[in-house]
Amino acid sequence: MAEGQNKNSLGFASVWSLATGGMVGGGIYTALGVVVAVALQWSWLSFLIAGVVAITSAYSYVKLATHFEESGGAFEYLREINQQGFAGGLSWMLIIGYVLTIALYAFAFGHYISYGMDWGTWPTRLLAIGIVGFVIGLNLMGVGKLAAVEIFIVWTNLATLVFLAGYGLLHFDYLQLMAGVEPRSIWSAPIGAAAIFVSYEGFQLLTYEYNEIKNPKKNLSPAILTGVAFVIVLYALVAAGAVTLAGALTIITEKQVSLAVAAKEAIGIPGLVLLVTAAAFATSAAINSTLFSTANLAERVAEDGELPKWLEHKNKNGVPDRAIIILGIMAALLAVTGSLSTLVESASLVFLFTFGTVNAIAIREVDCQKWIPWTGIVVSAIIMIILILRLVLIAPVGLSILTGLAFIVIFVRPTILNNVQTDSDNNPS
């Protein structure tokens, strides 16, 4: 546990804020332009469709967390039902998904700062590398998880986005949602949902902190479910309001910094400064919390013999330093070499599969309204099929790499683990 955080220190307000911030921290800043390019005037509906998977999965997560009363998320739930091999494989894919997500946030950080300062390509890349390096340093010093700071950033970020959405809706013009571009049919909405599901990842990071939540059986479910519902509505409103302010063609053309462009169109330079500042703080906080949680997940998985034992190493501050450094370097490299759409959609595919798995476990293991996780499974399966077909058409290289990684996870992972030092008592058979 990091310094500055005591056991059972997170109450309802903290859990709500951190769950909400885990989703909004980087998602909408990077995803809006991607979904508008696909769904255009139906972008708001794309966010609602993806939100169905998010809230049904959140329901399953909290049911499983309070049932097993363990930190660790999907990895722990699979272990509890004696699916250690599947748990190990899924943990590898989840770590890959989180690395892609950190890269996406770093990508956004660099682009928003560069846009605000009117800098070029190389400063953008250096900023992306620099923010990841800075966060690695914070974590190694043992100050990587400061809930009070994160909550302040979350509320500042939410206030900024609510203001932008509200201002846009006050000046709402339906024609702006497709200005300069051929209108799309309503069937583009589920395709758009497939392109941006990574915007909803983040709430499940709180299940890794289960043991730090005050009265989790009482607080976890209402905090996460209301937080996810709030984010779904906020995303839909931002999708309508921001596009109204800037126009669809501008949002698509400037998709890396679409919200900053919208704010500049709304209130000029003050709007630009406001959104760039909010984006910088939101994405850096999201990098920090995701790297912290992913490194701790990697350490937990290594303790179970599903990753090399040397990833369990902690420095004098009690931080899994090797995991922090390796994951951070991987994310920084992806941030400066990957495209926005590929990062968004590849990470979305990983989380869609994970959330479908969690919904399936909930149906089997806990007393719940079965139609809720079943809805999550059906909608996530449809979105996954759409996303795979989309990646085949627009990003075959990225899909091939992700498929290759999945092959390694499923078929090569046991061989790798048998040839490195692990906690052998827990190695997969």
C-alpha positions as CSV (number, residue, x, y, z in Angstrom):
1,M,0.0,0.0,0.0
2,A,1.4,3.4,-1.0
3,E,2.2,6.1,1.5
4,G,-0.5,8.6,2.2
5,Q,-3.3,6.0,2.2
6,N,-4.5,4.0,5.2
7,K,-6.3,0.8,5.3
8,N,-10.1,1.2,4.8
9,S,-9.5,4.9,4.0
10,L,-11.9,5.2,1.0
11,G,-15.5,6.2,1.9
12,F,-18.5,6.5,-0.5
13,A,-17.5,9.9,-1.9
14,S,-13.9,8.8,-2.5
15,V,-15.0,5.6,-4.2
16,W,-17.5,7.5,-6.4
17,S,-14.9,10.1,-7.3
18,L,-12.1,7.6,-8.1
19,A,-14.4,5.4,-10.1
20,T,-15.7,8.3,-12.1
21,G,-12.2,9.7,-12.5
22,G,-10.9,6.3,-13.7
23,M,-13.2,6.5,-16.6
24,V,-13.3,10.2,-17.5
25,G,-9.6,10.8,-16.7
26,G,-8.5,10.2,-20.2
27,G,-11.4,8.5,-22.1
28,I,-13.5,11.4,-23.5
29,Y,-10.4,13.5,-24.3
30,T,-9.1,10.8,-26.7
31,A,-12.2,9.1,-27.9
32,L,-14.6,11.8,-29.0
33,G,-12.9,12.4,-32.4
34,V,-12.7,8.7,-33.1
35,V,-16.3,8.0,-32.5
36,V,-17.5,11.1,-34.4
37,A,-15.5,10.0,-37.4
38,V,-17.5,6.8,-37.3
39,A,-21.0,7.7,-36.1
40,L,-21.2,11.4,-36.7
41,Q,-24.7,12.7,-35.6
42,W,-25.2,9.4,-33.7
43,S,-22.1,9.7,-31.6
44,W,-24.2,10.4,-28.4
45,L,-26.0,7.1,-29.0
46,S,-22.7,5.3,-29.5
47,F,-21.7,6.3,-26.0
48,L,-25.0,5.1,-24.6
49,I,-24.7,1.7,-26.3
50,A,-21.2,1.3,-24.9
51,G,-22.5,2.4,-21.6
52,V,-24.9,-0.6,-21.5
53,V,-21.9,-2.9,-21.4
54,A,-20.2,-0.6,-18.8
55,I,-23.0,-0.5,-16.3
56,T,-24.0,-4.2,-16.6
57,S,-20.3,-5.1,-16.1
58,A,-20.1,-2.7,-13.2
59,Y,-23.0,-4.5,-11.6
60,S,-21.3,-7.9,-12.1
61,Y,-18.0,-6.5,-10.7
62,V,-19.5,-5.2,-7.5
63,K,-21.6,-8.4,-7.0
64,L,-18.4,-10.5,-7.3
65,A,-16.2,-8.2,-5.2
66,T,-18.7,-8.2,-2.3
67,H,-19.3,-12.0,-2.7
68,F,-15.6,-13.0,-2.6
69,E,-14.5,-10.0,-0.5
70,E,-11.1,-10.0,-2.2
71,S,-9.1,-7.4,-4.1
72,G,-7.8,-8.4,-7.5
73,G,-10.7,-8.0,-9.9
74,A,-11.3,-10.6,-12.7
75,F,-8.0,-12.4,-11.9
76,E,-9.1,-13.1,-8.4
77,Y,-12.6,-14.1,-9.3
78,L,-11.3,-16.7,-11.8
79,R,-8.9,-18.1,-9.1
80,E,-11.8,-18.3,-6.7
81,I,-13.7,-20.7,-9.1
82,N,-10.5,-22.8,-9.7
83,Q,-9.8,-21.4,-13.1
84,Q,-6.1,-20.6,-12.4
85,G,-4.9,-21.1,-16.0
86,F,-7.6,-18.9,-17.4
87,A,-6.9,-16.4,-14.6
88,G,-3.3,-16.2,-15.6
89,G,-4.0,-15.8,-19.3
90,L,-6.6,-13.1,-18.7
91,S,-4.2,-11.3,-16.3
92,W,-1.6,-11.1,-19.1
93,M,-4.2,-9.7,-21.5
94,L,-5.5,-7.2,-18.9
95,I,-2.0,-6.0,-18.3
96,I,-1.5,-5.5,-22.1
97,G,-4.8,-3.6,-22.1
98,Y,-3.8,-1.3,-19.3
99,V,-0.4,-0.6,-21.0
100,L,-2.3,0.4,-24.1
101,T,-4.5,2.6,-22.0
102,I,-1.6,4.3,-20.3
103,A,-0.1,4.9,-23.8
104,L,-3.4,6.4,-24.9
105,Y,-3.4,8.8,-22.0
106,A,0.2,9.8,-22.6
107,F,-0.6,10.3,-26.3
108,A,-3.5,12.6,-25.3
109,F,-1.3,14.5,-22.7
110,G,1.3,15.2,-25.3
111,H,-1.1,16.3,-28.0
112,Y,-3.2,18.6,-25.8
113,I,-0.2,20.4,-24.3
114,S,1.4,20.8,-27.8
115,Y,-1.8,22.1,-29.2
116,G,-2.2,24.7,-26.4
117,M,1.4,25.8,-26.9
118,D,1.3,25.6,-30.7
119,W,4.2,23.2,-30.7
120,G,5.0,20.5,-33.3
121,T,5.5,16.7,-33.6
122,W,8.7,16.2,-31.6
123,P,7.6,18.2,-28.5
124,T,4.4,16.1,-28.6
125,R,6.4,12.9,-28.4
126,L,8.8,14.2,-25.8
127,L,5.8,15.3,-23.6
128,A,4.3,11.9,-23.9
129,I,7.6,10.2,-22.8
130,G,8.1,12.9,-20.2
131,I,4.8,12.5,-18.4
132,V,5.2,8.7,-18.2
133,G,8.7,9.1,-16.9
134,F,7.5,11.6,-14.3
135,V,4.8,9.3,-13.1
136,I,7.2,6.4,-12.9
137,G,9.4,8.5,-10.6
138,L,6.4,9.4,-8.4
139,N,5.5,5.8,-8.0
140,L,9.0,4.7,-7.3
141,M,9.2,7.3,-4.5
142,G,6.0,5.8,-3.0
143,V,3.7,8.7,-3.7
144,G,2.0,7.2,-6.7
145,K,-1.5,6.9,-5.1
146,L,-2.7,10.0,-3.3
147,A,-6.4,9.8,-3.2
148,A,-7.0,13.4,-2.1
149,V,-5.1,14.8,-5.0
150,E,-6.8,12.5,-7.5
151,I,-10.2,13.4,-6.1
152,F,-9.5,17.1,-6.5
153,I,-8.4,16.6,-10.1
154,V,-11.5,14.5,-10.8
155,W,-13.9,17.1,-9.6
156,T,-12.1,19.9,-11.5
157,N,-12.2,17.8,-14.6
158,L,-15.9,16.9,-14.2
159,A,-16.8,20.6,-13.7
160,T,-14.9,21.5,-16.8
161,L,-16.7,18.9,-18.9
162,V,-20.1,19.7,-17.5
163,F,-19.5,23.4,-18.4
164,L,-18.5,22.5,-21.9
165,A,-21.4,20.2,-22.5
166,G,-23.9,22.7,-21.0
167,Y,-22.5,25.6,-23.1
168,G,-22.7,23.5,-26.2
169,L,-26.3,22.3,-25.5
170,L,-27.4,25.9,-24.9
171,H,-26.2,26.6,-28.5
172,F,-27.4,23.3,-29.8
173,D,-27.7,23.0,-33.6
174,Y,-28.4,19.5,-35.0
175,L,-26.9,20.4,-38.4
176,Q,-23.5,21.0,-36.6
177,L,-23.4,17.3,-35.7
178,M,-22.8,16.5,-39.4
179,A,-21.4,19.8,-40.6
180,G,-19.0,19.3,-43.6
181,V,-19.5,15.5,-43.6
182,E,-22.0,13.1,-45.3
183,P,-24.6,12.1,-42.6
184,R,-24.5,8.5,-41.3
185,S,-27.3,6.1,-40.7
186,I,-28.4,5.0,-37.2
187,W,-26.6,1.7,-37.8
188,S,-23.3,3.6,-37.4
189,A,-24.0,4.0,-33.7
190,P,-23.0,0.5,-32.7
191,I,-19.9,0.7,-34.9
192,G,-19.0,3.9,-33.0
193,A,-19.6,2.2,-29.7
194,A,-17.1,-0.5,-30.7
195,A,-14.5,2.1,-31.4
196,I,-14.5,3.8,-28.0
197,F,-15.2,1.3,-25.3
198,V,-11.8,2.1,-23.7
199,S,-13.5,5.3,-22.5
200,Y,-15.4,3.2,-19.9
201,E,-12.5,1.2,-18.5
202,G,-11.3,2.5,-15.2
203,F,-14.1,1.8,-12.7
204,Q,-12.9,-1.7,-12.2
205,L,-9.6,-0.5,-10.8
206,L,-11.5,0.1,-7.6
207,T,-12.0,-3.6,-7.2
208,Y,-8.3,-3.9,-6.9
209,E,-8.6,-1.6,-3.8
210,Y,-11.4,-3.5,-2.2
211,N,-9.5,-3.9,1.1
212,E,-9.0,-0.2,1.4
213,I,-12.7,0.7,1.1
214,K,-14.7,1.6,4.2
215,N,-17.6,-0.9,4.6
216,P,-17.4,-2.1,1.0
217,K,-20.5,-4.2,1.2
218,K,-22.4,-1.0,1.8
219,N,-20.4,1.6,-0.2
220,L,-19.0,-0.2,-3.3
221,S,-22.2,-1.0,-5.2
222,P,-24.0,2.4,-5.0
223,A,-20.8,4.3,-5.5
224,I,-19.6,2.5,-8.6
225,L,-23.1,2.1,-10.2
226,T,-24.1,5.7,-9.8
227,G,-20.6,6.8,-10.9
228,V,-20.9,4.7,-14.1
229,A,-24.4,6.0,-14.8
230,F,-23.2,9.6,-14.4
231,V,-20.3,9.1,-16.8
232,I,-22.6,7.5,-19.4
233,V,-24.9,10.6,-19.3
234,L,-22.0,13.0,-19.3
235,Y,-20.3,11.4,-22.3
236,A,-23.6,11.6,-24.3
237,L,-24.0,15.2,-23.4
238,V,-20.4,16.1,-24.2
239,A,-20.7,14.3,-27.6
240,A,-23.7,16.5,-28.5
241,G,-22.5,19.7,-27.0
242,A,-18.8,19.7,-28.0
243,V,-19.6,18.8,-31.6
244,T,-22.2,21.5,-31.8
245,L,-19.6,24.1,-30.8
246,A,-16.9,23.0,-33.3
247,G,-18.7,21.2,-36.0
248,A,-18.3,17.6,-37.0
249,L,-15.6,18.1,-39.7
250,T,-13.4,20.1,-37.3
251,I,-13.8,17.5,-34.5
252,I,-12.8,14.7,-37.0
253,T,-9.9,16.7,-38.4
254,E,-8.6,17.6,-35.0
255,K,-9.6,14.4,-33.3
256,Q,-6.4,14.2,-31.1
257,V,-7.5,17.5,-29.4
258,S,-11.2,17.7,-30.2
259,L,-12.4,19.0,-26.8
260,A,-9.8,21.8,-26.8
261,V,-10.9,22.8,-30.3
262,A,-14.5,22.9,-29.1
263,A,-13.7,25.0,-26.0
264,K,-11.7,27.4,-28.1
265,E,-14.7,27.8,-30.5
266,A,-16.9,28.4,-27.5
267,I,-15.1,31.1,-25.5
268,G,-11.8,31.7,-27.3
269,I,-8.4,31.6,-25.6
270,P,-9.8,31.2,-22.1
271,G,-11.7,28.1,-23.2
272,L,-8.5,26.7,-24.8
273,V,-6.5,27.3,-21.7
274,L,-9.2,25.8,-19.5
275,L,-9.6,22.6,-21.5
276,V,-5.8,22.1,-22.1
277,T,-5.2,22.5,-18.4
278,A,-8.1,20.1,-17.5
279,A,-6.9,17.6,-20.1
280,A,-3.3,17.7,-18.8
281,F,-4.3,17.1,-15.2
282,A,-6.9,14.5,-16.1
283,T,-4.7,12.4,-18.3
284,S,-1.7,12.6,-16.0
285,A,-3.8,11.5,-13.0
286,A,-5.2,8.7,-15.2
287,I,-1.7,7.6,-16.2
288,N,-0.7,7.6,-12.5
289,S,-3.6,5.6,-11.2
290,T,-3.6,3.1,-14.0
291,L,0.2,2.5,-13.7
292,F,-0.1,2.1,-10.0
293,S,-2.9,-0.4,-10.1
294,T,-1.4,-2.3,-13.1
295,A,2.0,-2.7,-11.3
296,N,0.2,-4.0,-8.2
297,L,-1.8,-6.4,-10.3
298,A,1.4,-7.6,-12.0
299,E,3.0,-8.2,-8.5
300,R,-0.1,-10.1,-7.4
301,V,-0.1,-12.2,-10.5
302,A,3.6,-12.9,-10.0
303,E,3.0,-14.0,-6.4
304,D,0.6,-16.6,-7.9
305,G,3.2,-17.9,-10.2
306,E,1.7,-16.5,-13.4
307,L,4.5,-14.0,-14.0
308,P,8.2,-14.2,-13.4
309,K,9.1,-14.0,-9.7
310,W,11.4,-11.0,-10.2
311,L,8.3,-8.9,-10.8
312,E,7.5,-9.3,-7.1
313,H,10.5,-7.2,-6.2
314,K,9.7,-4.1,-4.1
315,N,12.0,-1.1,-3.4
316,K,12.5,0.4,0.0
317,N,9.2,2.3,-0.4
318,G,7.3,-0.9,-0.7
319,V,6.6,-0.3,-4.4
320,P,6.9,-3.0,-7.1
321,D,9.6,-1.1,-8.8
322,R,10.5,-3.5,-11.7
323,A,6.8,-3.7,-12.7
324,I,6.5,0.1,-12.6
325,I,9.5,0.6,-14.8
326,I,8.8,-2.1,-17.4
327,L,5.1,-1.2,-17.8
328,G,5.9,2.5,-18.0
329,I,8.6,2.1,-20.6
330,M,6.3,-0.1,-22.7
331,A,3.5,2.5,-22.5
332,A,5.8,5.3,-23.4
333,L,7.0,3.5,-26.5
334,L,3.5,2.8,-27.7
335,A,2.5,6.4,-27.0
336,V,5.0,7.7,-29.5
337,T,4.7,5.0,-32.1
338,G,0.9,4.1,-32.2
339,S,-1.9,5.9,-33.8
340,L,-4.9,7.2,-31.8
341,S,-7.5,5.0,-33.4
342,T,-5.4,1.8,-33.1
343,L,-4.6,2.5,-29.4
344,V,-8.3,3.2,-28.6
345,E,-9.7,0.2,-30.4
346,S,-7.1,-2.4,-29.4
347,A,-7.5,-1.5,-25.8
348,S,-11.3,-1.6,-26.2
349,L,-11.1,-5.2,-27.5
350,V,-9.2,-6.4,-24.4
351,F,-11.6,-4.8,-22.0
352,L,-14.7,-6.0,-23.9
353,F,-13.5,-9.6,-23.6
354,T,-12.7,-9.1,-19.9
355,F,-16.0,-7.6,-19.1
356,G,-17.8,-10.4,-20.9
357,T,-15.9,-12.8,-18.8
358,V,-16.8,-11.1,-15.5
359,N,-20.5,-11.1,-16.5
360,A,-20.3,-14.8,-17.2
361,I,-18.7,-15.5,-13.8
362,A,-21.4,-13.4,-12.1
363,I,-24.2,-15.5,-13.7
364,R,-22.5,-18.6,-12.4
365,E,-21.4,-17.6,-9.0
366,V,-23.6,-15.0,-7.3
367,D,-27.2,-14.4,-6.5
368,C,-28.1,-11.5,-8.8
369,Q,-30.6,-10.3,-11.4
370,K,-29.3,-12.7,-14.1
371,W,-30.7,-10.6,-17.0
372,I,-28.3,-7.8,-16.2
373,P,-25.0,-9.8,-16.8
374,W,-26.7,-11.6,-19.7
375,T,-27.4,-8.2,-21.3
376,G,-23.8,-7.3,-20.8
377,I,-22.6,-10.5,-22.4
378,V,-24.9,-10.2,-25.5
379,V,-24.1,-6.5,-26.1
380,S,-20.4,-6.9,-25.5
381,A,-20.3,-9.9,-27.9
382,I,-22.0,-7.9,-30.6
383,I,-19.7,-5.0,-30.1
384,M,-16.6,-7.3,-30.1
385,I,-17.7,-8.8,-33.5
386,I,-18.2,-5.3,-35.0
387,L,-14.8,-4.1,-33.6
388,I,-12.9,-7.1,-34.9
389,L,-14.4,-6.6,-38.4
390,R,-13.6,-2.9,-38.2
391,L,-9.9,-3.7,-37.2
392,V,-9.6,-6.1,-40.1
393,L,-10.6,-3.3,-42.4
394,I,-8.8,-0.3,-41.0
395,A,-6.0,-1.6,-38.7
396,P,-5.0,-5.2,-39.8
397,V,-1.5,-4.8,-38.5
398,G,-2.7,-3.8,-35.0
399,L,-5.2,-6.6,-35.0
400,S,-2.5,-9.1,-36.1
401,I,-0.2,-7.9,-33.3
402,L,-3.0,-8.2,-30.7
403,T,-3.9,-11.7,-32.1
404,G,-0.3,-12.7,-31.8
405,L,-0.1,-11.6,-28.2
406,A,-3.3,-13.5,-27.5
407,F,-1.7,-16.6,-29.1
408,I,1.3,-16.2,-26.8
409,V,-0.9,-15.8,-23.8
410,I,-2.9,-18.9,-24.5
411,F,-0.4,-21.3,-25.9
412,V,3.1,-20.1,-25.2
413,R,2.6,-18.7,-21.7
414,P,2.9,-22.0,-19.8
415,T,6.2,-22.7,-21.6
416,I,7.6,-19.3,-20.8
417,L,6.6,-19.7,-17.1
418,N,8.3,-23.2,-17.0
419,N,11.5,-21.6,-18.1
420,V,11.7,-18.7,-15.8
421,Q,11.8,-18.5,-12.0
422,T,8.3,-18.2,-10.6
423,D,6.5,-19.1,-7.3
424,S,6.5,-22.6,-8.5
425,D,3.9,-23.9,-6.0
426,N,1.3,-21.9,-7.9
427,N,2.5,-22.5,-11.4
428,P,-0.2,-23.6,-13.9
429,S,-0.3,-27.3,-14.7
